[in-house]
Structures are given as C-alpha cells and as structure tokens.
C-alpha cells in the first residue's frame, strides 16, 4: 500500500482508523445488526 506524498504518520493513523470504523459499521449492518 502506498501513501500519498506529504501524509504524516498521524494522518495515516487517523485515515486507517476511519476506514476501519467504516468497515466495522458495514460488517455490523450486513451481519444483521441493523
């Protein structure tokens, strides 16, 4: 996985956390959590 130029470690961590939250919410809905 390549990161955009100028992306700091903090921004990368925040982005990964955001994506993980989105995937977690999606999985929760798909598995019938809605």
Helices and strands as residue ranges (DSSP letters): H 9-28, I 29-33
